[in-house]
Amino acid sequence: MKTIKLWFTDFYPGFEPKDNYFLDLLSESYKIELNKASPDYLIYSCYGREFLNYDCVRIFYTGENLKPDFNLCDYAIGFDYIQFEDRYLRYPNFAFYYGQFEQLTKVPKISLQDIHAENYFCNFIYSNSNADPTRDNFFHLLSAYRPVSSPGTHLNNISIPVGERFASDWMFTKIDFQSQCKFSIAFENSYSPGYTTEKIMHAFISNTIPIYWGNPDVAKDFNPAAFINCHDYESFDEVILKVKEIDQNEELYLSMINEPAFKNNAIPDNLKSKKLLEFLQQIFNKDKTNVGKRPLHGAAKNYEKNLKDLLLTKKKYLKIRKFYSFLLPSKEKS
């Protein structure tokens, strides 16, 4: 097998360069040499700017609602429906949870008895208070019909422990609570075509009906008969009327909850791991003289240099500020 000198940087807290989805996938086709000092290829994300210190081939991956900057990366993996030569792949982050992703086709059917055993009406599980206000607004509107249970740190109203985001058990405690509910508010933190995260997937896995908002094209990924898509309605008042109708009609609820997450209960080809592997293979199998795509000279060179200079200036400022912090008023120190 071909040897690939690879490194990862600027990922979320808890990301492990030596144990992750990319390594598992690539190890099927390549011998991976993890080399932090001088990799030939760098896979980086959006939680830092360390990638600017690497002059190798850069592959950007985002699990957030951010657009790739092709002046800084050679290739990118993201949410947007864009076409850019062989430099971009839409591969939403919920597909990276491959064990749970496969599980979507095996969710058991719900019976009338199961409905009667559910303890809660609807859940709202979030820690991020800086999301689009639309999410909180809907929570309050739906709560006026029936209490919505919020066990997360944001808008908490129930004392049931749910793991903090990025904690080792956060997904499992979240799904465990969701499985006790009829509905799940599965709102993204922002609106953007293509931006679908794990929120709707976790609602499906836990056998609740997702109430979804975020990606207006979400029906390209999931079966529209299986969830309440807020983008299909003129207002949230109409959405809530639909929730009420389903909540008060057991036959209608059973019909929707037992719809498969994917159309025909089949994972779409564009979301299979094979698609991601093929994209990465066409990068790693290129001749070294042809693999680099980002512009390295002219205005692009100055653009990157200016970013590095700004970051260096900020680091110097923070260092000086810390050194002289004893001179600052107590308010500014914090």
C-alpha positions in Angstrom: 0.0 0.0 0.0 1.1 3.6 -0.7 2.4 5.5 2.4 0.8 8.8 3.2 2.4 11.3 5.5 -0.5 12.9 7.2 -1.4 15.2 10.1 -4.6 16.8 11.6 -5.0 20.1 13.2 -7.5 22.8 14.3 -10.2 20.2 15.2 -12.7 20.4 18.1 -11.7 19.7 21.7 -11.2 16.0 22.3 -10.4 15.1 18.6 -7.7 12.4 18.5 -5.3 12.6 15.6 -4.3 8.9 16.2 -7.9 7.6 16.4 -10.6 9.1 14.2 -13.0 8.5 11.3 -10.5 9.7 8.6 -7.8 7.3 9.8 -10.3 4.4 9.9 -11.4 5.0 6.4 -8.0 5.7 4.8 -6.3 2.8 6.5 -8.2 0.5 4.2 -6.3 1.8 1.2 -3.1 3.4 2.6 -0.4 3.0 5.1 -0.7 6.1 7.2 2.4 7.8 8.7 1.3 10.5 11.2 3.8 13.2 10.9 3.2 16.5 12.8 6.4 18.1 11.8 6.4 17.7 8.0 3.3 16.0 6.6 2.7 15.9 2.9 -1.1 16.3 3.5 -2.9 18.2 6.3 -6.5 17.7 7.2 -7.6 20.7 9.2 -10.9 22.1 10.6 -12.3 25.4 11.7 -11.4 25.7 15.4 -7.9 27.3 15.0 -5.4 28.8 12.6 -2.5 26.4 13.1 -2.9 25.2 9.6 -1.3 28.4 8.3 2.0 27.1 9.6 1.9 24.2 7.1 3.0 24.5 3.5 1.8 21.1 2.4 -1.4 20.1 0.7 -4.3 21.3 2.8 -7.6 19.6 3.0 -10.3 21.6 4.9 -13.1 19.8 6.8 -15.9 21.6 8.6 -18.7 20.4 10.9 -19.8 23.9 11.3 -21.8 26.3 9.1 -18.7 27.8 7.5 -17.7 28.1 3.8 -14.3 26.8 2.6 -11.7 29.5 1.7 -10.1 28.0 -1.4 -7.4 30.7 -1.2 -6.2 28.8 1.9 -7.0 25.2 1.2 -6.4 22.9 -1.8 -9.5 20.8 -1.2 -12.5 21.0 1.1 -15.2 18.9 2.6 -18.3 20.7 3.8 -22.1 21.2 3.7 -22.7 23.5 0.8 -24.1 22.4 -2.6 -21.3 23.8 -4.7 -19.2 22.5 -7.6 -15.6 23.5 -7.9 -13.6 21.2 -10.2 -12.3 18.2 -8.2 -11.6 20.4 -5.1 -14.8 20.0 -3.1 -17.1 17.4 -1.7 -20.4 17.8 0.1 -20.3 15.3 2.9 -22.3 16.5 6.0 -21.0 15.7 9.4 -23.8 13.4 10.4 -22.4 10.9 7.9 -19.2 10.7 9.9 -21.1 9.1 12.8 -21.0 5.9 10.7 -22.2 3.5 13.4 -25.2 5.6 14.1 -25.6 6.5 10.5 -26.0 2.9 9.5 -28.4 2.4 12.4 -30.9 4.7 10.8 -32.0 1.9 8.5 -32.6 -0.5 11.4 -34.7 1.6 13.8 -37.5 -0.6 15.1 -41.1 0.0 14.5 -43.2 1.9 17.1 -46.4 0.5 18.4 -49.4 2.1 20.2 -48.1 0.6 23.5 -44.7 2.3 22.9 -46.5 5.7 22.5 -48.3 5.2 25.8 -45.0 4.4 27.5 -43.3 7.7 26.5 -42.8 10.0 29.5 -42.4 13.4 27.8 -44.0 15.4 25.0 -41.0 17.0 23.3 -37.3 17.7 24.0 -35.0 20.6 23.4 -31.4 19.7 24.2 -28.8 22.4 23.6 -25.9 24.1 25.3 -25.2 26.8 22.7 -26.9 30.1 23.7 -25.4 32.0 20.7 -27.5 30.3 18.0 -30.0 31.9 15.7 -32.8 33.3 17.9 -35.2 31.3 15.8 -34.4 28.2 17.8 -35.3 29.7 21.2 -38.3 31.4 19.7 -39.8 28.1 18.6 -39.1 26.5 21.9 -41.1 29.2 23.7 -43.9 29.0 21.1 -44.3 25.2 21.4 -44.0 25.4 25.2 -47.2 27.4 25.2 -49.1 24.4 23.8 -47.4 21.7 26.0 -44.3 21.9 28.2 -41.1 21.2 26.3 -38.4 19.4 28.3 -35.0 21.1 28.2 -32.4 19.1 30.1 -29.4 20.8 28.5 -27.5 23.8 29.9 -29.3 26.2 27.7 -32.9 27.1 28.8 -32.7 24.3 31.3 -36.0 23.5 32.9 -35.7 19.8 34.0 -33.2 18.2 36.3 -32.2 15.2 34.2 -28.4 14.9 33.5 -27.4 15.2 29.9 -23.7 15.2 29.0 -22.0 18.4 28.0 -21.2 18.8 24.3 -17.8 17.2 23.5 -18.0 15.1 26.7 -17.3 11.4 26.0 -20.9 10.4 26.8 -22.8 13.4 25.4 -24.4 11.6 22.5 -25.5 8.6 24.5 -27.1 10.6 27.4 -28.8 12.8 24.9 -30.3 9.9 22.8 -31.4 8.1 26.0 -33.5 11.1 27.1 -34.8 11.7 23.5 -36.1 8.1 23.4 -38.5 9.0 26.2 -40.2 11.7 24.1 -42.7 11.9 21.3 -41.0 14.8 19.5 -37.6 16.4 19.3 -36.8 20.0 18.4 -34.0 19.4 15.9 -33.1 22.9 15.0 -29.6 23.8 13.6 -27.7 26.7 15.2 -28.1 28.7 11.9 -29.9 28.6 8.6 -28.1 27.6 5.4 -28.8 25.4 2.4 -27.0 22.1 2.8 -26.2 22.6 6.5 -27.6 19.5 8.2 -25.9 18.1 11.3 -26.4 15.2 13.6 -29.5 16.7 15.3 -32.1 15.2 13.0 -30.2 11.9 12.9 -30.3 11.6 16.7 -34.0 12.3 16.7 -34.6 9.5 14.3 -32.4 7.0 16.1 -34.2 7.7 19.4 -37.5 7.0 17.7 -39.0 10.5 18.1 -40.5 12.7 15.4 -38.0 15.4 14.5 -39.3 19.0 14.2 -36.6 20.3 11.9 -35.3 23.8 10.9 -32.0 24.9 9.4 -31.3 23.4 5.9 -34.2 24.2 3.6 -33.1 21.4 1.3 -33.0 18.8 4.1 -35.4 16.6 2.2 -32.6 15.8 -0.2 -30.9 13.9 2.6 -33.9 12.5 4.5 -37.4 11.2 3.9 -39.8 14.2 4.1 -42.7 11.9 5.2 -40.7 11.0 8.4 -40.4 14.4 10.0 -42.0 17.9 10.4 -40.0 20.2 8.2 -40.5 23.8 9.3 -39.4 25.0 5.9 -42.6 23.5 4.4 -44.8 26.0 6.3 -45.4 29.7 6.1 -45.0 30.3 9.8 -44.2 28.6 13.1 -47.9 29.0 14.0 -48.7 26.6 11.2 -45.9 24.3 12.3 -47.3 24.1 15.8 -50.8 23.4 14.4 -49.2 20.4 12.6 -47.5 19.3 15.8 -50.8 19.5 17.7 -52.6 17.5 15.0 -50.0 14.7 15.1 -49.8 14.8 18.9 -53.6 14.4 19.3 -54.0 11.7 16.6 -52.4 8.4 17.5 -53.0 6.9 14.0 -51.3 9.9 12.3 -48.4 9.8 14.8 -47.8 6.1 14.2 -47.9 6.6 10.5 -45.1 9.3 10.6 -42.9 7.7 13.3 -42.8 4.5 11.4 -41.6 6.1 8.2 -38.0 5.3 7.4 -35.4 8.1 7.9 -34.3 7.6 4.3 -36.5 7.3 1.2 -37.0 3.5 0.6 -35.0 2.9 3.7 -31.8 3.1 1.7 -28.8 5.3 2.4 -28.3 7.8 -0.5 -25.1 7.0 -2.5 -23.7 10.5 -2.0 -23.7 10.0 1.8 -21.9 6.6 1.8 -18.4 6.4 3.1 -17.3 5.2 -0.3 -18.0 8.7 -1.7 -15.7 10.3 0.9 -13.0 7.7 0.3 -13.1 8.2 -3.5 -12.7 12.0 -3.0 -9.7 11.5 -0.8 -8.2 8.9 -3.0 -8.2 11.2 -6.0 -6.2 13.6 -3.9 -3.7 11.1 -2.5 -3.2 9.3 -5.9 -2.3 12.4 -7.8 1.2 13.1 -8.9 2.9 15.4 -6.4 3.4 18.1 -9.1 -0.4 18.2 -9.8 -1.9 17.8 -6.4 -1.6 21.3 -5.1 -4.5 23.5 -6.1 -4.5 26.7 -4.0 -2.7 29.8 -5.5 0.7 30.3 -3.9 1.8 33.6 -5.5 0.6 37.1 -6.2 -2.4 38.4 -4.3 -3.1 35.0 -2.7 0.3 35.0 -1.2 -0.2 38.4 0.3 -3.6 37.4 1.5 -2.2 34.5 3.6 0.7 36.6 4.8 -1.7 39.3 6.1 -3.6 36.7 8.0 -0.4 35.3 9.6 0.7 38.9 10.5 -2.7 39.6 12.2 -2.5 36.4 14.2 1.1 37.2 15.3 0.1 40.7 16.3 -2.8 39.3 18.4 -0.5 36.8 20.1 2.0 39.5 21.0 -0.8 41.7 22.3 -2.2 39.0 24.5 1.2 38.2 25.8 1.9 41.8 26.7 -1.6 42.2 28.2 -1.0 39.1 30.4 2.4 40.4 31.5 0.9 43.8 32.6 -2.4 42.5 33.8 -1.6 43.6 37.4 -2.0 47.2 36.1 -5.5 46.6 34.7 -8.7 47.4 36.7 -10.2 44.2 38.1 -13.1 44.3 35.6 -10.7 44.2 32.6 -8.7 41.3 34.0 -11.7 39.0 33.7 
